Structures are given as C-alpha cells and as structure tokens.
C-alpha cells in the first residue's frame, strides 16, 4: 500500500514538473522603464574623485524635475516646472546657501509650440534677455533679443529628426552643424564647420543597441534641455539617441585636439543601463548610476 501511494505521489510530481516546463514563468525583459535618478561622478587624472558631480532627478512621468551640479562654479541646482502638456514653463537656478538668482520663463503659442523664453538673471522681476522662436516648414529659428543678429536655425527631416543647424553669431560668424542618423535613428555623425575660422570638427558615434532612458523626453521636448549652449547637439550625447553611446571619436583640423571617449555599461534584464563608466583616451573620466521607477 505504501509503495502504491509513493507511485501515485511521484506521478503527480512528474506531471506538475512537466506542466511547469511547458508553461515557464515569463522572464522580465523588454519592460519600458522610466528613469528616476541619474548620478555621475568625475575623476582626476590619477583616478581619484575630483569632487565634481551631476545628479538628474525625474518624476514618474519621465520629466526632469531637478539638476544638481557640483563643478568649478560651485554647488547649485536647476529646478523645472511644467504645464499640463508636459512642457517646461520655468527653470530656476539656486546656489547652495544662496537665494534663487536666475529664472527662465517659457511661453507657448496657440499650437503649443515654444514661442519665447524670458530670462531674469537676477530674479528681480526684470527680463534682461529673451529668446524668440519662429517656425517654418521643417525649420525652427531661435532669435536672441539682446545680441542683435545672433540666432540659431534648426532644420528637420520629414520624420522630425534634426538634419542640421546653423549658428549665426553677433559678428556674422556662421557655424554649420550637419547631423547624420543611422537606420535606428541614432546620431552617427555630427560635423561642424565655421568658414570664418576655416575650422572643421567631426564627432562620430557608436552605440550599444540597448535602451537609452533619456531619449524620449529629449526627442519630444528638445528645447526643455537645450538652450544655454546654443543648442549644440554634441554637448548632449547622453540624451540624443535611442541607444546609449559606447564610443565618441572627435576629429579636428588640429590633430592635437583629437580624442576618443569610450563608454561601457551594465544592464538590467530589460536592457536599460544601471551603471556606466566613461574613459577619455583610456583614462577614467566619469562613473554613472541609474535608478528607475
């Protein structure tokens, strides 16, 4: 009798195992995550932390709420406010132990396109400068108020990706930025030429084919992130492509200026980065960490 009960029990266990094999637990992969926080710390030439740090904070809607930066200028934050459409309406800068100094207010037209940025550099209610945006087919023009003729022109492909930009400086110096995308919409090359100085620089990018948690916000709300540097895409390789940059090769007219940046990542089961390491010409430059909702 005991032998019979044992055989029945063993058979049931075999059936249960067989059923589990036919219906395995699904692995957690390809889940769309939202970035919660990104932290990057910098290192000196000896591989020791140099005290510089960048922290980006995001809400559950994927909107950046605060930048915390420690660099040669001090310890300061940029805080963001948004409207119901997810467009930034205000950015405020504050240094540690000091009141808010710079306030930027973002205004939109009836088509929900960014129309003006008013810049109050002393937080005293007086607008010292402004940036006005006008739109044509596949083109956006950002015109500074205080600097006369200085403006930036953005040209788009039919799919909405940036094709090129033109920076026209106060003295009429023109810099052209040609942007090339690969078949996955990653930016593979950015070529900048300035005829006045007879200069030409080229950024070439390679990618990991994994998920870049910053891309959607950057692609949908480009001017939320880019403004003070004249909109140079090359300053925003962390954000500007669907995949994460693994290698940047910079080539200049002057070979002494050339450099290579390599980035390596660790990923979670959904192919999102959880940590990163960046090296400049083989020397450790930064280490990054990612947190998700």
N, C-alpha and C positions, 0 to 999 in steps of 0.2 A: 504493500500500500504506500509506504513512504517512497519507494522507488517510482511508483506511478505519479505521485504528487510532484516529485522532483522533475520528472519528464515534462509534465504539464507546465510547470513554472519556467523551465528552461525554454520551452517552445514559445511561451508568451514573451519572454525577454528577447528571443531572437526576432520575433515579429515586430516588437517595439523598436529594436535597433534597425531593422530593415526599413521600417516606416520613417525613422529619423533620417536614414541615408537618402531616401527618396525625396524627403522634404527638409533639406538642411536649413538651418537658420540663416536668413539673408545677412550678408556682410554689410556693414555700414560704409558705403562708399558713394561717391558722386553726390553727396548731400550738399546743397547750396548753403554755405555758412555766411554769417555776417561778422565782419571784423569788429571787435570791441575795443582793443587797445594794441598799439604798436610801440615798441621801445627800441631805440638804437643807442648804443654807447660807443664812443670813439676811443682810439688808442694812439699812443705816440709811436715814434719810430723804434722804440725798444719793446713794444708790445704791452705797455702798461696803460691802463685807463688814464686819459688826459683830462678828465673832468667834464668833457662835453657830452651832452645827452639830448636826444629828441624823443618826446612822447606824443603820440597822436591818440586822442580819445574819440570814440564814436558811440552814438546811441543805437537803439535796437532797429531803427530804420536805415542804418548804414550811413547816417550823416555825421560828419566830423563835428564834434562839439568843442574841442579844445586842442591847441598845440601847446606843449610845454617844452621850452627850449633853454638849454644852458650852453652858452658859447662865449666867444671873446667879448661879446657885447653885454653879457650879464645873464641873469636868470629871469625869464619873462614868459608870459603866456599870451596866446591869441584865443579869444573865445568867440563862438559863432552863434548867431540866432537865425531862425528860418521862418518862412511863411508856410501856409498850408500846402503849397505846391512843391515844397522841398527845396525852394530856392533860398540862398542865403540873403538875409536882409541887413545884417550888421556884423561887423568884426571889430573887436576891441582888444587893444594891446595893453598889458599891465606888467611892469617890472616888479619883482619881489620887493615888498615893503614900501612901494610907491603907489599912488593912485593911477587909474587908467589915464594914459596920455593920448594915444591915437584911437580915433573912432572912424570907421568907414561905414557909410550907409549906402545900401544897394537899392536902386529904384528900377521898376519894371514897367513896360508899356502894356497896352491892352491885349497884346498877343503873348504876354508872359515872357517876353524877351528882355534881357538886361538892357536898360536904357542909359542909366547914369550911375556912377559911383562918386559920392561926395566924401571928401577926405578932410577930417578935422584933426590936424596934427597936434593940437594942444588940449583937446577935449573941453573947449570953452564955448562951443556953440557956433564958432566961426569956421566956415568952409574955406580952407586955404587952397585947395586944389580939387579938381574933378576930372573924371574920365567919361566921355560920352561915346555910346555905341550906336552905330547905324548899320542897317542890314540891306544887302542886295542879294540877288540870286547867287547862292554858293559863296558868299563873301560877307565878312564882318569887318567893320573898321572901328578901331578904338582910338579916339582922339583926345589927347591931353589938352586941358584948358590953359594951364599956366605957362607951358613951354612953347606956345605958338604953333609951329608946324609939326611938332613931334607926334607921331601916331604909329599904330601897329595895324597891319592889314592881315586878315586871316582868310585863306582860300580853302574851300572844301570840295571833296569829291561828292558825287551824287548820293553815296551811301552815308554821308555825314562825317566821314573821317577827314582829318586835316590833310590837305595836299601840300600847302606851302604857306609861309608867312613872309611879310615884308616889314622891316623896322625902318622908319624914316626919322632920323634924329634931327635935332634943332638946327644943325648946320647943313642940313640936306644930305647927310651921310646915310646911304641906304645899305641895309644888310638884308640879304635874301636867305631864307631858310627853306630848303627843299626836303620834303618828308616822303619817305618810301615805306610802304607797308608790304608785308608778305601775305601769303594766301590765308593765313589765320588772323589777319588784321593786326598783327604785331608790327610795331615800327622797327624796320630792319636797318634803316639808314636815315641820318639827318645831316645834310650838307649845308654849311653856312658860308656865304661869300659876301665880302664887303669890298666893292670895287675901289672905293676911295683909298683904302689902305692896301689894295692888291692882296688881300688875305683870303685864305680858304681853309676851312676846317671841316673835318668829316667824322661823324660818330657812326660806328657800325655796331649792331646789337645782335646777340644770340640769346635763345630762350630755352626754358625747360619743358614747355608744353603742359605745364600744370596750371592751377587756378591762381590768378592774382586777385586777392580780396579787395584791392583798392580800385580796380579798373572801372566797374560800372558807375560808381559815383563820379569819377574823373571824366568819363566819356559823356555822361548825361549832363554834368554841370561843370564844364571846363573852367569857366571864369570864377567859380567858387574857390578854386585852388590857385589858379594862375593870375597874377596881376602885377606884383611889385617888380618882378624881374623882366618885365616887358613881354611876358608870355613865351619865353624860350622853352620849348619842349625838352631840350636836352637837360634842363635842370630838374626834370620830373620823371626820370626813368623808373622810379619806384611805382608810379601810378599809370603810365600812359599806354600800356599794352595788356591784352587779356591774359598773357602768360608772364612769368617772372623772368627778368633779365639775368642771364648767367654770365655774360661776357660783354664788356664795352671796350671797343678799340677806338682810340682817339688819334687822328692823324692830322697834322698841321703843316703849314708851309715850312715851319722850323722844326726839324727832326728832334731837337732837344725838348720840345714840348709834348712829344708823343707819349702816350701811356696806355696801359691796359688794366682794366678793372675786372676781376673775376668774382663771381658770387656763387656760393654753394648754399643749399637748403636742406633742412629736414622737414618731412611732410607728415600729415595725419592720413587716416585711411580714405579721406575724401580728396586727397591731392592738393590740400591747402598747406602753405608753409607754416611751420610752428617756430622755426628758428632759422637764422641765416648768418652768413659770415662773408664779409667783403674784403678783398685784398687789392691793393694798388701796387702794380708791378711786383706782385708776390709778397708784399708786406701787409700784415693785418691792419685794416683801416677801421672797420666797424663790425659789431655784432648786433643782431636784431632778434627780437622775440615777438610773437603774435599771440593774441588772445581772442577768442570768438564767443559769440552768443550761441 
